Amino acid sequence: MTHTEIEITAELVRDLLREQHPDLADYPVRLGARGWANQLWRLGDDLAVRLPWVGETADELLLKEHTWLPALAPRLPLPVPVPQRLGEPSALFPRPWIVTTWVPGAPADRASVTRGAEAATALAAFLTALHQPAPDQAPASGFGRGVPLADRSEHFTKLLASATELRLIPDPDAVRAVWDDAAAAPDWTGPALWLHGDLHPANVLTADGTFCGVIDFGDLCAGDPACDLAAAWVLLPDDTVDRFHAAFRPAPDAATLRRARGWAVLQALRGICIGEAGVRGRPGGKATWGPPAHAALRRLIATAQR
């Protein structure tokens, strides 16, 4: 992971606004968050400036959001960051950047869900609204999401090997059993649906114990809805997954649920490895990702053994 050589500061953000969007330049600017690929700077109370600070892929993800999210956002029942302005590369900052609406809330990897039934219903309503047929021009995932699950078998094997080598999981064979069943499920044969693509706890916001927003649509793509339905195991507390499935429309078929469990295993293993890197202070590590990922993997194994 390579960060930009330019230090991003409040002064730089103000200078960029004065150069390209002067009507916004007098709003207060303060740091909102440093994410995986972008920095987010609050702009007044209702806006934010999002700037990429990791390799060129981050530029593409921002431009994707700017192109597609404004048309999708009005139909979604949870708040999402809606791009308002596009910043062009310049001598001040040689990469594109965007101004979006600010979505208040705490990431779910830092603020646990305590009202599980309400969170399950909110998540189901959000994905029901999002999972509509996408146009032929819809983007593909840059990270292999939404594709046939079996295509991700090599990635699963590498993640499982890393987690096993580091002794991060107690029963690798049980994890593989969940994956093998999921990868053997029939492929999605319906139309390619709009997907968020990256519904892990750091990208879903909470307030008052339930979900209040969804952020980071950089991997917005079209494909198999099972990819997003994995969020039920990754985001929700114990004993609420069935409530989510009951509220989601149309009700997912058995094959889709099997594939969703496979996508959830990938999310959990990735979160466990990234969380451990954070505990060890390694670049790109996020210590807060570990606990919810371990909980998700435990839920997946427990339900498989019923």
N, C-alpha and C positions, 0 to 999 in steps of 0.2 A: 504494500500500500504506500503510495507516494503522495505526500501532501504538497500543496502548492508552495513555491518558494516565496511567494508574496505573503507577508503577514497581514491578515485580515483584522482590521480594527474599526472602531466606531467612526474614526475620522475618515478612513477609506470609504466606508459605506456612505457617509455624508457627501464625500467628494463625487462618488459615482452618481448619486442622486442629483447633485447640482449639475453634473455634466449632461445627464440624459433625461431626468425626470424632475426638473427644478421645482415643480409644484409640491413635491413631497419632501424636499430637502430640509425643511424647517421642523419636521416632526422629531421628537426625541428618539434617539437610537441607543439601544442597549443589547447586550448579548442575550440571546434566547437559549441556544443550545449548540453544541458541537456534535453533530451526528457522524454516522459512519462515512458518508461521502460528502456531506455539505455542512456548512455553518449557517445557523439561523439567527438573524438579528432582528429584534423587535423594532417596529417602526410605529411609534405612537401606541395607541391601545388596540388597534384593530388590524394592523398590517404587519408583515414581516418581510425582510429581504433574505433570500436564500442564495448562497454562493457556493459553488463547488470547491472543495479543497483536496480532493483525491483524484488521481488520473483522469484521462479524457472521457472515460465511460460516464462519469458523473455529469458531464456536459450534455450528453445525449439523453440522460434520464430527465434532466430539468426541461429540456426542449420538448420531450414527450409529454410531460405534465402540462406544459404551456399550450400544446396543441390540442390535447384531448380532454383534459379534466374540466374546463369550463362548461362543456356541453353535457358531461355526465353528472356533475355536481348537483344540479337542481332536482334530480329525481332521487337523491340519496337521503335517507332519513336521519343520518348522523352528520354533524358538521365535518367538512373536509377543507383543506387549504386550497382556495380557488385562485389560480394565477390571475393577476390584474395587469401587470406590466412585464415587458421583456427588456432586459438589459443586454446591450450588445458588447462584444469584446472591444476593448479600447486600450490606450496606452496605460491607463490607470490599473486595469485588470483585464488580462488577455483572454478571458473566458466569458461565456454567456452567464447571466444570472437573472433571477426573477423576483418580482414583488408579488406576494400572495396575501390572502387574508390570514389572520392569526387565529388558530383554534386553541382555546384554553383547555387545560387539563394536564394531568400527570401521566407519563407513560406507564403502562401496566406492568413493566418490569420493575418499577419503583413504587407503585401504589397498587396494592392487591385489590382484586374484586371481592367484595363482601356481600353484595346483593346478587347472588349467582343467578337466580331465576330471571331477574330483570335484565341482567347482562346477556343471558342466553337468548332472550326474546329480542333484545336490541340488535345483537349480532345477526340473528336469523333475518330480521327485517332489512338490515343493511345489505346482506348478501343476496337476498331475494330481489331487492331493487337493482343491485349492480349486475347480477348475472342474467343479462339480456343478450340476445344475439348481436355479435359485433360485426361491423362492416368488413368487407374484404380488405380495406385499406388499414385495418387495425394493426397495431404493431405486434411483433412477436416478442417474447421475453428475451432479454439479454442474458439470462441466467438459467435457461432451460426449464422454466416453470410453465405449467399448463400443457406440456407435451405428454405423450404416452408414458405412464409411470415406469414401465420396464426400460425405457431409454435412460433412466437415471440410476440403473443398477450399479454401474461403475462408480458413480459418485457415492452411493450408499456404502459400497464396499470400502472405499477410502475413509469415509467418516467413521464407520464402525471400527476399522483397523486402528485409526488414531485414538478413538475413545477407549478401545480395549488396551492398547499399548500403554496408555496413561493411567489405566485402571480407574477410569471414571464411571464405568457402569458395572453393576454387580453380576449381570447375567447376559452376556453377549448372545448366547444361543436363543434366548427368549426374544431378544430384539430382532434377530435374523428371522425367527419364525413369523413375527408380525409382518416383516417386510416381504418375505417369500409369499405369504398369502395375498398380500396387497398387489404385488407385482404380477401374480398369476390371474388376477381378476380381468374380466373382459374390458377392452378399451372403450373409451367414450365414443359413441357413434352419433351423437347429436351435433347441432351447430356449434361452432366456436363461440363461446360466451365471453363477455367482458370479465376480467379478473383483476383483482388488486395485485396478486402475485407474491406479496411479501408480508402477510399478516402475522407477524410475530409480536411479542409483548411490547417492544419498544416503539412499534408503529400504531398502537391503539391506545387512546387516551381514556383515563378514568376520572370520575369526580363523584363524590358521595357514594362510592362503592360499586358503581356500575359504569358502563362505557358511555363516553360523551363525545367521542370524535375518532376519526381515522386519518392518519397522516402518511406521508411518503408514498406517493403513487408512481415512483420512478420506474418500477417494473410493471406498470399497467400493461396488460397484454390480453390476448384472446386465446381460449383453449378449453381444456377440460376443467369443469367446475370443481372437481375433487381437490384440485390444488388449493383453493380457498377454503373448502369445507374442512380441511385439516385444522383450521383455526379453532374448531370446537374443542379439540383435545389440547391444543397449545395454549389457549387463552382462558378457558372457562374452569371454574373450580370443580372438584369432584361432584359427581351425581347430578350434573346439569347438562351433560352432553345430550342425553335423550330428550330433554326439553327443547334444546336447540333444534334437533332433527324434527321434532313434532311441529315446531313453529316455521321451519323453512319451507318455502313453496317454489316449485313443486317438490313434494316429498322425494328425497334422494332414493334411488334404487339400491339394492344390495351391492351391486358391483361398484357403484360410485362410492359407497361408504367404505368398501374394502380399499379402494385406491386412495381415498382420503386418509385412511389410517397410515398408508405408506408415505404419503406426503407429510403427515404429522411426524412420523419417525425421522424423516430427513430434517425437518425443522428442529426437532428435539436434539438430535445428535449434533447438528450445527451449533445450536445454542449452548450445548454442554461444552463443546470444544472452544468456542469463543469465550464463554464464561471462564473456563479454566485459564485461558491465555490472559484474561483480565486479572484474575487472582494472582497470576505469576508476574504481572506487570509487563507483559509482552505487547508490542505494537499491534493495534487492531483489536485487542482484547476488551471485553465488556463484562466486568465481574457480575453485574446485575442480571445478565442473561442466563447464568447457570441455574439458579434455583427454579425459575419457572420451567426451564427445559427439562430438568430432572423430574419435576412433578408431572409434566406431560408424558414423559417416557414411562413413568410408573403407572399412570392411568392406562396407557395403551397396552402395556403388558398385562395388567390386572384384568382388563376387560376381555383380552384375548383368552385368558385362562378360565373364564366363567364356564 
